[in-house]
Amino acid sequence: MDENLHSLARRLIELRMAHADLDDRIDGGTADAGSDELELRRLKKRRLLLRDEIVRLEIELEPPGPA
């Protein structure tokens, strides 16, 4: 069980780093007037998918308490 939690926690860190990298790339792309609109849309979609995966792993690592 601890090994599984460790790997999930590691995966969560990796996803957060990838999300932050995409944030930087997207922010840099919007500042650049000649940026490719299609590429920017792809980056934003990828960022949303990463965010969904991050939320899913956070819930899995820390399930909500009883209501």
Buried (B, 14 or more C-beta within 10 A) or exposed (E): EEEEEEEBEEBBEEBBEBBEEBEEBBEEBEEEEEBEEEEBEEBBEBBEEBBEBBEEBBEEEEEEEEE
